[in-house]
Amino acid sequence: MLPSLASLLIALLALAVVLGLILLAQRLARFTGLIPKSGGRLQLEETLALDPRRRLHLVACDGRHVLLLTGGGQDQVIGWLSGPEARP
């Protein structure tokens, strides 16, 4: 038994209303400060692909930068950078 076109349109309209209410709640939460705005403690500064599997990531954390190697057999912290050389 196939649903009629009217019931299908009502279901799509209800889905659109629910998604709209979710987006509205998210914007309201950001406006009131319940969700922090961008610029939190962690921020991805730059990514460099070394080969198809491995990547170097420069991540900022509390004003310091850390260099991460991901994608190999094991992810590794290459090191923490500080001072003027940390700015890309």
C-alpha positions as CSV (number, residue, x, y, z in Angstrom):
1,M,0.0,0.0,0.0
2,L,1.6,3.3,-1.1
3,P,1.1,6.4,0.9
4,S,-0.9,9.1,-0.8
5,L,0.8,12.3,-2.1
6,A,-0.9,14.4,0.6
7,S,0.5,12.3,3.5
8,L,3.9,12.3,1.9
9,L,3.9,16.1,1.6
10,I,2.7,16.4,5.3
11,A,5.6,14.2,6.4
12,L,8.1,16.3,4.4
13,L,6.7,19.5,5.8
14,A,6.9,18.1,9.4
15,L,10.5,17.1,8.8
16,A,11.3,20.6,7.5
17,V,9.7,22.2,10.5
18,V,11.6,20.0,13.0
19,L,14.9,20.7,11.2
20,G,14.1,24.4,11.3
21,L,13.4,24.3,15.0
22,I,16.7,22.5,15.6
23,L,18.6,25.1,13.7
24,L,16.7,27.9,15.5
25,A,17.6,26.3,18.9
26,Q,21.2,26.1,17.9
27,R,21.3,29.8,16.9
28,L,19.6,30.8,20.1
29,A,22.0,28.8,22.2
30,R,25.0,30.5,20.4
31,F,23.4,33.9,20.9
32,T,22.8,33.4,24.6
33,G,26.3,31.9,25.1
34,L,25.3,28.3,26.0
35,I,27.5,27.2,23.0
36,P,30.9,28.8,22.8
37,K,31.7,30.7,19.6
38,S,34.5,29.7,17.3
39,G,38.0,30.3,18.6
40,G,37.9,27.7,21.4
41,R,40.9,26.1,23.0
42,L,41.8,23.9,20.1
43,Q,42.2,25.1,16.5
44,L,43.6,23.3,13.4
45,E,46.1,25.8,11.9
46,E,47.4,23.8,8.9
47,T,47.6,20.3,7.4
48,L,50.2,18.9,5.1
49,A,49.7,15.5,3.2
50,L,53.0,13.6,3.3
51,D,51.7,10.6,1.3
52,P,48.3,9.1,0.7
53,R,48.1,7.8,4.3
54,R,50.2,10.2,6.5
55,R,49.5,13.8,7.3
56,L,51.2,16.5,9.5
57,H,48.8,18.7,11.5
58,L,49.7,21.9,13.2
59,V,47.2,22.4,16.0
60,A,47.0,25.4,18.3
61,C,46.1,24.7,21.9
62,D,45.9,27.4,24.6
63,G,48.3,29.7,22.6
64,R,50.9,27.0,22.0
65,H,51.3,24.9,18.9
66,V,51.8,21.1,18.6
67,L,52.8,19.2,15.5
68,L,51.0,15.8,15.1
69,L,51.8,13.0,12.6
70,T,48.7,10.9,11.8
71,G,47.7,8.1,9.5
72,G,50.7,5.7,9.9
73,G,50.7,2.6,12.0
74,Q,50.6,4.9,15.1
75,D,49.8,8.6,15.5
76,Q,52.6,10.6,17.1
77,V,53.2,13.9,18.7
78,I,56.2,15.3,17.0
79,G,56.7,18.2,19.3
80,W,55.4,21.4,20.9
81,L,56.4,24.7,19.3
82,S,56.7,27.9,21.2
83,G,57.8,31.4,20.5
84,P,57.8,33.4,17.2
85,E,58.5,30.3,15.1
86,A,55.1,28.9,16.1
87,R,53.2,31.3,14.0
88,P,52.6,30.0,10.4
